[in-house]
Amino acid sequence: MSGFSLLDGVRVLEVAQLAPASLGGHLADLGAEVIKVESGPFGDPVRVGGSRAIGDADGPAFMHLRWNRGKRSVVLDLRSPDGKQAFLDLAGSCDAVIEGMRGGYLDWLGIGYEQLRQVNPRIVLCTVSGMGTDGPYRVLGTGGPVFDAYAGLREVSTPANPPTEGMAGSTTPPIAMYALGAYGAMGLLAALHKASATGVGSHVEVAGIDVAAAWMPDLVDAELNKDRSIPRPTWLPDGRLPDWPRLEAYRTSDGEAILFGSHVDKFWRNFLVAVGREDLVGVDLTSVDDGAAARADLVWRALTEIFATRTRAEWVHLFLEHGIAGGPVNSVADMLADPHFRARDNTYRVDHPQAGELEFVVSPVRVAGEKFAPELPPAVGADTLEVLRSVVGYDEDRIAKISGSGSLRGEVPTAG
């Protein structure tokens, strides 16, 4: 059982905790050999992090089972001379190193990019952090929700009393926290491409706050150029109404909802013909004038009545039959039961030693002719002896010295 074969032969050394560990997770999914450096006895805090775990509160977290699957775990104390040397020896045989702690962590240890280049001129170092390595906030501790709040992506409330459920003051799920690893993988793989062509490595950096800042160009880039920015005429600045009734969610007869996506005239006309409401074709929803809000209200009320006449599944069937854009509004449970989700072979099963057979979502990347079924994440330090022996050629005496000196059981400062 394994990930894909696209990155067969690529070896990556990872020093990362929490969300930055997802970068190595993406690479492992694609077939890279990812050696994760951890500190004992508990390793990466994401092993027991997140809101859901298996079995009990001390069981493995689902974020860990996703982000650390298919990796190898080596325990080293990077503060000790022996641990640092072992890290550099490993890096000498690797194509890339992931630094997924607070920005500048490896430099602080004395094993940063300059030292890595000395042992491997082709090495790619990808630094993934919350606030980046420069600027006045560079040493500020952060977490996933902080990235979005910094960039104006996170809706928050400040109630007088504590909320009865959910995260206090938060009404939106994290965005940049989950996108961080994908952007890091893109940068690292681009740098590997350059290294293969030139023989020269690179140091690339991805910060969570920068991912959040770049996430919505319609907001950020428009604000940068606000003296030349105007709203599209099809988007009505009336808070009482949907922005545009042709691109909205509507309640269905079974109490569910459908997302109507007729932003293209072809889809709009196909829909009106299918439901026998060609009278709405001539309603102008593109001009912004004194009557724009009334016209939008007219169409929105008509669509509200129309969509209430069929179930969600019946609307999906009609959309398919008549060439109309849109789709079901699902909960997570609804999505997992959705016939389209199931038809696309979106999950795989693996045996867990304590929990038995578990089912997980596959990588969003698909490779023709290959089956995606990676191994479970390793226990902390499970591969230490084998990796040091086979990858860097340490003999039994040297491995015993490292283990005996405590450098297999050190502590690594928490990520920023």
N, C-alpha and C positions, 0 to 999 in steps of 0.2 A: 504494500500500500504506500502510495507516495503522492506528491504533488505532480505538476506537469514537468516536462523535460526541457522547456525552453531555455532554462539557465543551467543545464547540466554542465559541470566543470567550473562553475563560478563559486568561489568560496568567500564568505563574508564573515567578518568578526564583529560581533555586536556587543556594545556596552550600553544598554538601554533599559529604561524602566517605564512602566505605565504606557500611555498612548504612543510614545516614540517606538516602543517595541513592535508596533504594527508595521513599521517600515520593513524590518527583517521578516515579519510574518508574510508580507506580500511577496518578498523575494523567495522565501522558502516555498510558498505556494507555487511559484513559477519554476521551481526546481533547483534553486541555489542551495548549496550547503551552508547553513547559517550556524555558526558557533557562538552561542550566547554566553558571555562572561557574567557570572553572578557571584554574589557573596553569600556565605552560609550564615545561619542554617535555613533562612527563609527565602532568599533569593529575591527576584523581582516582586515588588509589592502587588503587581497586577494579578499574581497567582491567587490572591484572596481579595482582590479589589472588585469594584463594580457593584451593581445593585442585585445581582443574581448569582447564586452558587449552586453546586450540586450537593444534595444530601442534607447538609446543615451549614451553619454560618462559617464553619472552618473548612468547608469543602472547596474544591477548585472552582474558581470563578469562570464564567462563560467568556469574558473578555480574554482571560489567559488561555483558555482552550482554543480560542480563535487565533489570537495574535502570536502565540508561542508554539503552535502546532508545527510539526515537522522539523524542529530545530534540534541542536545538540547543546547540552548544558555543561559548562566547565566552571568550576569554582576557583577563583583566584583572588588573592588579596592584592589589589593594585596599589596599595600604599607600601607594600614591602618590596625590597630589592628583587627578591626571587620572583614575586608576582609580576612586577613590571617587566623583568627580563623574559618571563614566559609569555607575556602579552606581546612583546615586540617580536619574539621568535615566531609566534603564531602569525602575527601580521606579515612577517616576511614571506609567508606562503599563501597569503590571502590576496584577493583582488580588491577588496574594499573593507573599510572599517566604518561602523555606524556608532556615532557618539550621540546617544539619546538621553543625556542627563542635562543638568544646567549648562548653558553655553560656556565653553572654555574649561570644562571639567578635565579633559585629558591634558591640556596644557598645564593646568594646576598640578597634575600628578607628574609632569615631566615626561609624558609619553604622547604628546600631541603631534600635529602634522609634521613639524620639522624632524622629530625623532622617527616618525613613521617613514618619511621620505628617505631617511638614511638607510633604513633596512630594506626598503622596497620603493624605488623611484617611480614605479607605475601605480602606486597605491592611490586609491580614491578614498578620501575621508568625507563622509556625509554627516554634518552636525545638525541634529534635530533638537530644538529646544522650544521653550515657551516664548520668551521675550527676545531671543537672538543674542548675539555676542557683542553688540555695541548699543549705544543709547543709554539714557539715564535709568531705564528700568531693567537693564540687563541682568542684575542680580536679584530681581524681584521674584519670589516664589510664585508659581502660577499653577493652574489646572485647566482642564478643558473648558468649563464655562467662562473662565476669565478671558480666553481668547476672543470669544464671541462678544462678550460685554465690551471689551476694549474697542472692537470695530463697529459697534452699533448694530450687531446682528441679533443680540439677545434681548427679547422682551422680558422685562422684570416688573414686579409689583412690590410695594412695600406696605403690606397690610398691617393694621394696628394689632391684630392677633395672629399667632402662628397658624400657618395653613394646616388643615386636618390631614392632608395627604400630598404626596409629591415633594419636590425640592422647594425649600423656602424661597419665596420671591422670584421663582423662575417659571415661565410659562412656555418655553421652547426648548427642545432637545439640543444637545451640543452639535455643532457643525464642524468647526475647524479641528476639533479633537479627533474626529473620525477621518477627516480628509488629510490630516497631517502626514500620515504614513504613505498615502498614495502620492502626494507631491514629493515626498522624500525619495520614494522609489523611482519616480520619473527623473529627478535630478541625478541620483546615483547612477542609474543605467545610462543616462546621456554622458556622464563623465567616464563611465567604463568604455563607452563607444569611442570617445576621444582617446583614452589611454591605449586602446587596442590599435588605433591608427597612428598615434604619435610616440608611444612608449613613455609618455609623461602623464603622471597622475594629476589630480585636482582636489581642491578642498571646496565642497559645495555646502551650502547652508539653507535650511528651511526652518522658519520660525512659525509657531502657531498663530501669533498675532498677524503675521504677514499673510498667511493662508486666509484668515478671516477677512483681512482688509481687501484682498483681491477677489473675494468670493462673489460679490454682486456688482458688476461693472455699471449696471443701470443706476445704482445708487452712488457709488464712490466716484466713478469717473465723471458722472453727470454733475456731482457736487464740485469736483475740481474745476469744471468748466461751466459753472452755473450761470455766468453772464451770457453764455451762448447756448444754454440748455433750455429746451421747451418740451412740454409733455406731448406725446403723440396724440393726435386728435381723437383716437379711438379709446382713450383712457380718460374717464370722467372724474374730476376731482370732487365728487359728491360723496361724503362719508355715509350718507343714508342708504346708498344703493351699492350693489356690486359694481366694481370698476367697469365691467363690460358684460352684459348678460349672456353674450355668446361664448364666454369663457368662464364658466362658473359651476359650482356644485349645486345639485338640486336633490331634494328629498324624494324618494320613490315610494310606491304604494305599500311596500313591506317594511317601511321605517328605516330603510338603508339610504344610501346616497349614490349618485352617479356624477362623475365629473364630465361636463359637456365641453368639448374642445373645438367648437366650430369657428375658430379664429380665421380660417381660410374660407372665402366665399363659396367654394365648391362644397365644403362640408355643410355650411349653413343651408344652401339650397337643397342638398340631398336630404337633410333632416326635415325641412319644411314640406318637401314633397312626400316623404315617408309618413309624416303624421297628418297630412292633409291641411296644412296651415300656410299655403302659399300666399295668403293675404299679408303675411309678415315680411315678405321679401322686400317690399318697397319701403319699409320703415328705415329711415336714415339713422344709423348708429355711428357714423364716422364724423359728422359735422359737429363742431362745438359752437353752439349758439344758445339763445335763451330757451329754446325748446328741447335741448339735448337731454336734460334730466328727465323730462316727461316722457320722451320717446323710449329712453332706457327703462324707465319704470313700467311702461306699457309692455315691453317685450319681456322683462323679467317676470312680471305677474302672469303673462301668458305661458311662459316656460315653466313656471312653478306649478301651474295647473296641469300642464301637459305631462310633466314628469311624474306627477302624483298618480297617474293612471296605470302605471305598469311597475313590476318589480325591478329590482336592480339587475337581476339575471336576464329578464326580458329586454331591458334596454341595451345591455351588452349584445344580445343576439340581434336586435334591430340595427345597432351601429355596425356590426359585422356584415349584415345582409345588405345594407344600403350605402356602405362606404362613408360612414360618419366618424369623425374623430371623437375620442373620449375614452372612458374606462371606469371601472368600479372604484368607489371610495372604500377601501378595506381597512379594517383593523389588522394588527399583526396576525391574529388568529385567522381572520378571514383570508389573508394573503396565503398563509400556509395551506389552507384548504382549497384555494382557488384552482380551478381545473387547468388554467394556463401555467401557473407555478408548478404544479405537479407534472404536467406534460413535458416540461423542460428539464426534467431530471436535476432539480435544483438542490438536492440533499444527498448526503452519503452517510453511511453508518460505520461505527467503529466500536470495538469492545473496550470498556473502561474497567480496570481491575477491581474497583470498588462498586461502581454504579451499574455495571453490566453494559448492555448495548445502548449507545447514545447516537443521536442523529444530529447532524450539523449542516449548515448551509455551505454550499461549495463556493469556490472563488468566482467572482463575476466575470473573470476571463475564461473564455472557452477555447480549447485547442482541439481541432478535428482529429479524431482517431485516438484520443487519449482520455483515460478515465481519471478523475480527480478523487483521491481518497488518501489524504496524508495521515501520518501517524499522530498519535496524541503527543502533547508536549512532554518533554522529559522531566523527570524529577530533578531537583536542584543538584547539580554536580554529577549527574548520572554518567556523563561521558568524559569526565576529567582525565582519568587514567588512560583511557583508550585514545583520546585526542592527543594528549601530550606524547604518548608513545608513537602513534602512527603518523601524526601530522608534522611534529617537530623533532621526532627521533630521540626523545629523552629516554635514558635507560632507567632501569628499575631503581637504582641508587639515587639518581637525581629526582625522580618522582617521589621517592620516599622522603628525601630531604625537604622538598617543597611541602609535602604533606605534613611532615613532622615539625616544620618550623611554624606551622599555623597559617601559611599563606593559602591554604585551601579553605580556611574558615574565617577570613577577615570580614570586615563590614565596609560596605560602600555607601557614601553619603547619599541621601535621598535625592531624587530628581527634582529639578526646578520647574 
